[in-house]
């Protein structure tokens, strides 16, 4: 059922009830209302159609009255954070597998396709650069003491070892214990050892490596899933991507593997991760729980719109992607061009909110877009285009035909049952011929932007955020909830997410002072008490969520200030502390002096 249906059904029910009551009290006028008998089957069908048409029109009017002024919010959101007026496309994790003994580099934005679904291939693009080596993960072993994890790697037969420059190896953590392993790699790791693999399985010969050689993936701008404007706050992107595809952050880079390049006459190598504390007794790992050569993928691609013929009879035009409207949805409008029948020259129309304005005295026409919930398609958005000048709304350009370049998604084609692993496996002109690939996780379904419910007003209120507002438990919960779009579309998910955010029990902030290169800097320390049992996947899930919050808080630090996050689990008493961060930079090795003034919420 579409969002409009509730208005239509409500108005139609009201007219039927009122008509029945009026007909009973005014028998002479009953035939004019189509009430020919007490039997509803005898009602006049022509009058029924008129009432349905009236219910449709009044339903649209009522919907407009309750839409919370999108003319104001959408314009401001489109100017500052246009990504919040766009759907969240389907996402998944893809794994490449080399078919030869050569190493290959697959660049970000490489296009891959799915198997045909209802006759249409869904187009995806990769989000990370992927270095693919002639390497296979052979075995994972966990010591009986649970304090050492060994990963065995084998080189493909025929690989030219002298041409392999292995400096960094990226691993994707999969399986039921992925979050737990993520926590142990970053909080309980003592050291890493590199060993040979040969027929005799000798002991590790390379010295232990520093734990700093393990680094997280997914937090920097280059690792984004969704295109974000440069003026958007990066902390919001991390929150939105965490709720859209948390697996995006379950990648780790193992750096400093240069000693492997000096090995000779070996079939492979092994990495031994030694932990200070043992893993839980129930934790076990299989070969497929750690994967090589993986990347997140997102269902975004370039697509053309059906050309619009300007007829001078309307000022707004519905933008239709070429092809089946049930299989394509507009993510964004990239460019708009117009041409009349007497000319071969195209005229570009800039977007009004981009501030590409002409000089004073020069005529310039711009385009604006408007989003409305679809009346005929459930959980879908219709995009309309109109043309304006700096002095006048709703003008018509001099051209007769308008062409548009779009970025699109495949709408809900990848919802159940078409979201299973292995369905994204078809090559394209971009994908390397020397390998095969497939998605190894279920595909996250697309989510339309929440155009109603007051979300955009709450987003606008976030413009005034500061540390005072972020140190309030209820305010922080609402801010985090604002960037989970699925929770604003589905009432059940809303309750699930609100229950999840009950994990945040208390926030305390205090002032810190540090010396950086001889200069004093004042910052904020935030202490959060969290309930571990609110995280279905254990302490590891809580730790990853807190890593997101750490980046979120740090990016709010003002110029010449910094932030430090400390989180304590109220049930088991474990405390996690991050180094102070100034923007995106950690302040390591500084002396911290904590003042006593604090704020408890």
C-alpha positions in Angstrom: 0.0 0.0 0.0 1.4 3.4 -0.9 1.5 6.3 1.6 -1.4 8.0 -0.3 -3.7 5.0 0.0 -4.5 5.8 3.7 -5.8 9.3 2.7 -7.8 7.9 -0.2 -9.4 5.1 1.8 -10.2 7.4 4.7 -11.9 10.0 2.5 -13.9 7.3 0.6 -15.1 5.6 3.8 -16.1 9.0 5.2 -18.2 9.8 2.0 -19.9 6.4 2.0 -20.8 6.6 5.7 -22.0 10.2 5.4 -23.9 9.4 2.2 -25.7 6.4 3.9 -26.7 8.5 6.9 -27.9 11.4 4.7 -29.9 9.1 2.5 -31.7 7.5 5.4 -32.8 10.9 6.7 -33.6 12.3 3.2 -35.4 9.6 1.3 -36.3 11.9 -1.6 -32.7 12.9 -2.2 -31.3 9.3 -1.8 -31.4 8.5 -5.6 -29.2 11.5 -6.3 -26.6 9.9 -4.0 -26.9 6.6 -5.8 -28.7 5.0 -2.8 -31.4 3.2 -4.7 -32.1 0.6 -2.0 -30.9 -0.6 1.4 -29.0 -3.2 -0.5 -25.4 -1.8 -1.3 -25.4 -3.9 -4.4 -28.2 -1.8 -5.8 -26.3 1.5 -5.6 -25.7 3.5 -8.7 -22.2 2.6 -10.0 -21.8 6.0 -11.8 -22.3 7.8 -8.5 -19.8 5.5 -6.9 -17.2 6.4 -9.5 -17.9 10.1 -8.8 -17.5 9.7 -5.1 -14.2 7.8 -5.6 -12.9 10.6 -7.8 -13.9 13.1 -5.2 -12.2 11.0 -2.5 -9.0 10.9 -4.6 -8.9 14.7 -5.0 -9.7 15.4 -1.4 -7.2 12.8 -0.3 -4.5 14.5 -2.3 -5.5 17.9 -0.7 -5.4 16.4 2.8 -2.0 14.8 2.1 -0.7 18.3 1.0 -2.1 19.9 4.2 -0.2 17.3 6.4 3.1 17.3 4.5 4.9 19.6 6.9 5.9 22.2 4.3 8.4 20.3 2.1 8.8 23.5 0.0 10.8 24.9 2.9 12.7 21.8 4.2 13.5 20.2 0.8 15.1 23.4 -0.5 17.3 23.8 2.5 18.1 20.0 2.7 18.9 20.0 -1.0 21.3 22.9 -0.6 23.2 21.5 2.4 22.7 17.8 2.5 21.2 16.6 -0.9 22.0 13.0 -0.1 19.2 12.9 2.4 16.7 13.5 -0.4 18.0 10.4 -2.2 17.2 6.7 -1.7 19.7 4.4 -0.2 20.5 1.9 -2.9 20.9 -1.9 -2.5 24.4 -2.9 -1.2 26.4 -6.0 -0.6 29.9 -7.4 -0.3 31.6 -8.8 -3.4 34.6 -11.2 -3.6 37.0 -11.5 -6.5 38.8 -14.7 -7.4 41.8 -14.6 -9.7 41.8 -17.1 -12.6 45.5 -16.9 -13.2 48.8 -16.5 -11.3 49.1 -12.7 -11.9 48.4 -10.0 -9.4 45.7 -7.5 -10.4 44.5 -4.1 -9.2 40.7 -3.4 -9.5 40.0 0.2 -9.1 37.1 1.8 -7.2 33.9 2.3 -9.2 34.5 -0.9 -11.3 31.1 -1.9 -12.8 29.7 -5.4 -12.1 26.3 -6.9 -13.0 23.8 -9.3 -11.5 22.1 -12.2 -13.2 19.0 -11.0 -15.1 16.0 -10.4 -12.8 12.7 -10.1 -14.7 14.8 -9.6 -17.8 16.9 -6.8 -16.3 20.5 -6.9 -15.1 21.1 -4.8 -12.0 24.2 -2.7 -12.2 26.6 -2.3 -9.2 29.9 -0.5 -8.7 32.8 -1.4 -6.3 33.5 1.0 -3.4 37.1 0.1 -2.5 40.2 -0.4 -4.5 41.1 -4.1 -4.5 44.6 -5.6 -4.8 44.2 -9.2 -6.0 47.2 -11.5 -5.5 47.7 -15.1 -6.7 46.9 -16.1 -3.1 44.4 -18.4 -1.4 43.4 -18.6 2.2 44.0 -22.3 2.9 43.2 -22.7 6.6 42.4 -21.0 9.9 43.4 -22.5 13.2 42.7 -21.4 16.7 45.0 -22.4 19.5 43.5 -24.5 22.3 44.2 -21.7 24.7 42.2 -19.3 22.4 45.1 -16.8 22.6 46.5 -17.3 19.1 44.8 -17.3 15.7 46.8 -18.6 12.7 45.8 -17.9 9.1 47.5 -20.0 6.4 47.9 -18.6 2.9 49.1 -20.5 -0.2 50.4 -19.1 -3.5 48.8 -20.3 -6.6 50.7 -22.8 -8.6 52.9 -21.1 -11.2 52.9 -17.7 -9.6 56.0 -15.6 -10.3 57.1 -14.9 -6.7 59.6 -12.2 -7.8 56.8 -10.1 -9.3 54.6 -10.1 -6.3 54.9 -6.9 -4.2 52.9 -7.8 -1.1 52.9 -4.9 1.4 49.4 -4.7 2.6 46.8 -7.5 2.8 43.1 -6.6 3.3 40.9 -9.1 5.0 37.1 -9.1 5.3 35.7 -10.6 8.5 32.7 -12.7 7.8 30.6 -15.3 9.8 28.9 -15.2 13.2 32.0 -14.2 15.1 33.2 -11.4 12.8 32.4 -8.6 15.3 34.2 -10.5 18.1 37.3 -11.0 16.0 37.2 -7.3 15.0 37.3 -6.4 18.7 40.1 -8.8 19.5 42.3 -7.5 16.6 42.0 -3.9 17.8 41.8 -4.2 21.6 43.4 -7.5 22.6 46.2 -8.0 20.1 49.6 -8.5 21.5 51.7 -9.0 18.4 51.7 -10.6 14.9 54.2 -13.1 13.6 55.0 -14.1 10.0 55.9 -17.7 9.3 56.9 -19.9 6.4 54.6 -22.7 5.1 56.5 -25.7 3.7 56.3 -29.4 3.9 57.7 -29.5 7.4 55.5 -26.8 8.8 58.4 -25.0 10.5 57.9 -22.5 13.4 57.6 -18.8 12.5 61.0 -17.4 11.5 60.1 -13.7 11.3 60.2 -11.5 14.4 56.9 -10.3 16.0 55.4 -7.2 14.5 53.9 -4.2 16.2 50.1 -4.2 16.6 49.9 -0.9 14.8 50.3 -2.9 11.6 46.6 -3.7 11.9 44.4 -0.8 10.7 40.7 -0.3 10.3 39.0 0.3 6.9 36.0 2.3 5.9 36.4 5.5 8.0 38.1 7.8 5.5 36.5 9.8 2.7 38.0 7.6 0.0 36.1 4.6 1.4 32.6 6.1 1.1 29.7 4.0 -0.2 27.5 6.9 -1.3 28.4 10.1 -3.2 28.5 12.9 -0.7 29.0 16.6 -1.4 32.1 18.2 -0.1 30.2 20.5 2.2 28.4 17.7 4.0 29.4 16.7 7.5 31.4 13.4 7.2 30.1 12.2 10.6 26.6 11.9 9.2 27.9 9.8 6.4 29.5 7.3 8.8 26.2 7.0 10.7 24.2 6.5 7.6 26.6 3.9 6.1 26.8 2.1 9.4 23.0 1.5 9.5 22.9 0.8 5.7 25.8 -1.7 5.5 27.6 -2.3 8.8 29.7 -5.0 7.1 31.5 -2.2 5.2 33.5 -1.6 8.4 34.4 -5.2 9.0 37.5 -4.9 6.8 41.1 -4.8 8.3 44.4 -4.0 6.6 47.5 -6.0 7.6 50.4 -3.7 6.8 54.2 -4.2 6.9 54.2 -7.5 5.1 57.5 -6.7 3.2 59.3 -9.7 4.8 57.1 -12.0 2.8 58.6 -10.6 -0.4 62.0 -11.8 0.7 60.9 -15.4 1.2 62.0 -17.9 -1.4 61.2 -21.5 -2.2 58.0 -21.4 -0.1 54.5 -22.5 -1.0 53.0 -19.8 1.1 53.1 -18.1 4.5 51.1 -17.8 7.7 50.1 -14.9 9.9 49.9 -15.6 13.6 47.9 -13.2 15.7 48.8 -13.5 19.4 46.2 -12.1 21.8 46.7 -10.9 25.4 43.3 -12.3 26.4 41.7 -15.5 25.3 38.7 -15.5 23.0 35.4 -16.8 24.5 35.2 -20.6 24.7 32.3 -20.7 22.2 34.2 -18.8 19.5 35.3 -20.9 16.5 36.4 -20.0 13.0 36.0 -21.7 9.6 38.0 -21.1 6.4 35.2 -19.0 5.0 35.0 -16.7 8.0 38.0 -14.6 6.8 38.0 -13.7 3.1 40.5 -12.2 0.6 39.9 -9.8 -2.2 36.6 -8.3 -1.1 34.9 -4.9 -1.5 31.5 -3.3 -0.7 29.4 -2.7 -3.8 26.4 -0.3 -4.3 23.6 -0.4 -6.9 24.3 3.0 -8.6 24.8 3.6 -12.3 24.5 6.2 -15.0 21.2 6.2 -17.0 19.3 8.4 -19.4 15.9 9.9 -18.8 13.1 9.9 -21.4 13.4 13.3 -23.2 10.8 15.8 -22.0 8.9 17.8 -24.6 8.0 21.2 -23.2 4.4 21.9 -24.1 3.8 25.3 -22.4 0.7 23.8 -20.7 2.4 22.8 -17.4 5.3 24.1 -15.4 6.4 20.8 -13.7 7.3 17.7 -15.5 7.7 14.1 -14.2 11.2 12.7 -14.9 11.0 9.2 -16.2 14.0 6.9 -16.5 14.2 5.1 -19.8 13.0 1.5 -19.6 10.5 -0.1 -17.2 9.6 2.3 -14.5 9.2 -0.6 -12.0 12.9 -1.4 -12.4 14.6 2.0 -12.3 14.5 4.7 -9.7 16.2 8.1 -9.8 19.0 8.6 -7.3 20.1 12.1 -8.6 19.9 14.3 -11.7 23.5 14.9 -13.0 22.9 17.3 -15.9 20.0 18.9 -17.8 20.3 20.1 -21.4 17.8 21.7 -23.8 17.6 22.1 -27.6 14.9 23.4 -30.0 14.0 21.8 -33.3 15.8 24.5 -35.4 19.2 24.1 -33.8 21.8 21.4 -33.2 23.3 23.3 -30.3 22.5 22.1 -26.7 22.0 24.6 -23.9 23.1 23.6 -20.4 20.8 24.4 -17.5 22.6 24.6 -14.1 20.9 23.5 -10.9 19.6 26.5 -9.0 21.0 25.4 -5.6 24.5 25.0 -7.0 25.1 28.8 -7.1 26.4 28.8 -10.6 24.6 32.1 -11.2 25.2 34.4 -14.2 26.5 37.9 -13.8 24.0 40.6 -13.1 22.1 41.7 -16.2 22.5 38.3 -18.0 19.5 36.1 -18.5 19.9 32.6 -17.1 17.5 29.8 -16.6 18.0 27.1 -13.9 16.3 23.9 -13.1 15.0 22.7 -9.7 13.7 19.3 -8.7 10.9 18.3 -6.4 10.3 14.9 -4.7 6.9 13.5 -4.0 5.9 10.1 -2.7 4.5 8.0 -5.5 0.8 7.5 -5.6 0.9 4.3 -7.6 4.2 2.6 -6.4 4.7 1.5 -2.9 7.8 2.9 -1.1 8.8 4.9 -4.2 9.6 8.5 -5.0 8.5 10.5 -8.1 10.9 13.3 -9.2 9.6 16.4 -10.9 11.6 19.1 -12.7 10.7 22.8 -13.1 12.6 25.8 -14.5 13.2 29.1 -12.7 15.1 32.4 -13.0 16.6 34.4 -10.2 13.6 36.7 -10.3 10.8 34.4 -11.2 9.6 30.9 -10.5 8.0 28.4 -12.9 9.3 29.8 -16.2 9.6 27.9 -19.5 12.9 27.8 -21.3 13.2 28.7 -24.9 14.1 25.1 -25.9 11.5 22.6 -27.0 13.1 19.4 -25.8 15.0 18.7 -22.5 17.4 15.7 -22.0 18.6 14.6 -18.6 21.5 12.5 -17.4 20.7 10.5 -14.3 22.2 8.4 -11.6 19.8 5.5 -11.0 19.2 2.4 -8.9 17.2 -0.7 -9.8 14.5 0.2 -7.3 13.2 -2.9 -5.5 14.3 -5.6 -8.0 16.9 -6.8 -5.4 14.4 -7.3 -2.6 13.5 -10.8 -1.5 13.7 -13.4 -3.0 16.3 -11.8 -5.4 18.7 -10.7 -2.7 20.6 -14.0 -2.2 24.4 -14.5 -2.3 25.9 -15.4 -5.6 23.5 -13.4 -7.8 25.9 -10.6 -8.7 28.4 -12.5 -10.9 28.1 -11.2 -14.4 31.1 -9.4 -16.0 31.0 -6.0 -17.7 33.3 -4.0 -19.9 34.9 -2.6 -16.7 35.5 -5.8 -14.9 38.8 -7.7 -15.4 38.7 -10.7 -17.7 41.2 -12.6 -15.6 38.9 -13.2 -12.6 35.4 -14.2 -11.5 33.4 -12.7 -8.7 30.2 -13.0 -6.8 28.5 -11.4 -3.8 29.1 -13.3 -0.6 26.5 -11.7 1.6 22.8 -11.1 1.1 21.9 -7.9 -0.6 20.7 -5.1 1.6 17.4 -3.8 0.1 17.0 -0.3 -1.1 15.3 2.3 1.2 13.4 5.3 -0.1 14.2 8.7 1.5 11.8 9.5 4.4 10.0 12.6 3.0 7.5 12.7 5.8 7.2 12.3 9.5 9.2 15.5 10.5 12.6 13.9 9.9 13.8 16.8 7.8 12.9 19.3 10.4 15.0 17.3 12.9 17.9 17.3 10.4 17.7 21.0 10.1 17.8 21.3 13.9 21.0 19.4 13.8 22.6 22.4 12.2 22.8 23.9 15.7 24.5 20.9 17.3 27.3 21.4 19.7 28.9 19.4 22.5 26.2 20.6 24.9 23.4 19.0 22.9 25.6 15.9 22.1 26.0 15.3 25.9 22.3 14.7 26.3 21.3 11.0 26.1 17.9 11.6 24.5 19.3 14.1 22.0 22.1 11.7 21.0 19.6 8.9 20.5 17.5 11.1 18.3 20.4 12.3 16.2 21.6 8.7 15.6 18.1 7.6 14.8 17.7 10.3 12.2 20.3 8.7 10.0 18.7 5.2 9.9 16.3 5.7 7.0 14.8 2.2 7.2 13.6 3.0 10.7 11.6 5.9 9.4 9.9 3.8 6.7 9.0 0.7 8.7 7.3 1.0 12.1 8.6 -2.3 13.3 12.2 -1.2 12.5 11.6 2.0 14.3 10.8 0.2 17.5 13.7 -2.1 17.0 16.1 0.8 16.5 14.7 2.7 19.5 15.2 -0.4 21.6 18.7 -0.8 20.3 19.5 2.8 21.2 18.5 2.1 24.8 22.1 0.8 25.0 23.2 4.4 25.7 22.5 4.8 29.4 24.5 7.8 30.6 26.8 10.5 29.1 29.3 12.6 31.1 31.5 15.3 29.6 34.6 17.0 31.0 37.3 19.4 29.9 40.8 18.2 28.9 44.0 20.1 28.3 46.9 18.8 26.2 50.3 20.1 24.9 50.8 19.6 21.2 54.3 20.7 19.9 54.5 23.0 22.9 51.1 24.7 22.4 48.2 24.1 24.8 45.0 22.9 23.4 41.7 22.5 25.2 39.2 19.8 24.3 36.3 17.7 25.5 36.3 14.2 26.9 33.0 12.3 26.6 32.3 9.2 28.8 29.4 7.0 27.8 27.9 4.1 29.8 26.5 1.4 27.5 24.5 -1.8 28.0 26.4 -4.7 26.3 23.3 -7.0 26.1 21.5 -4.5 23.8 23.9 -5.6 21.0 22.8 -9.0 19.6 26.3 -9.8 18.2 28.1 -9.1 21.5 30.8 -6.7 22.7 32.4 -6.6 19.2 29.2 -5.0 17.8 29.2 -2.5 20.6 32.9 -1.7 20.0 32.3 -1.0 16.3 29.3 1.2 17.0 31.5 3.2 19.5 34.2 3.5 16.8 31.6 5.2 14.6 30.6 7.5 17.6 34.2 8.3 18.2 34.6 9.6 14.6 31.3 11.4 14.9 32.2 13.3 18.0 35.7 14.1 16.8 34.5 15.6 13.6 32.4 18.0 15.7 35.5 19.4 17.5 35.9 23.0 16.8 39.0 24.5 15.3 42.0 24.3 17.6 40.1 21.8 19.8 39.9 18.0 20.1 37.8 15.2 21.5 38.4 12.0 23.4 35.8 9.2 23.8 35.7 6.7 26.6 33.0 4.0 26.8 32.3 1.6 29.7 30.1 -1.5 29.5 27.8 -1.4 32.6 27.3 -5.1 32.8 30.9 -6.5 32.4 32.8 -3.3 33.4 35.1 -3.3 30.3 36.3 0.2 29.4 37.4 1.3 25.9 39.3 4.5 25.5 40.3 6.1 22.2 43.3 8.5 21.8 42.3 12.2 21.5 41.3 13.2 18.0 41.5 16.6 16.4 39.2 16.4 13.4 40.4 13.3 11.5 43.9 13.2 13.2 44.8 11.3 16.3 46.9 13.1 18.9 49.2 10.3 20.0 51.8 10.7 22.7 50.4 13.9 24.3 50.2 14.6 28.0 46.6 15.0 29.1 45.4 16.9 32.1 41.7 16.4 32.9 39.8 19.2 34.7 37.2 18.4 37.3 34.3 20.3 35.8 31.9 17.9 34.1 28.3 17.5 33.0 26.2 14.4 33.8 23.1 13.5 31.8 
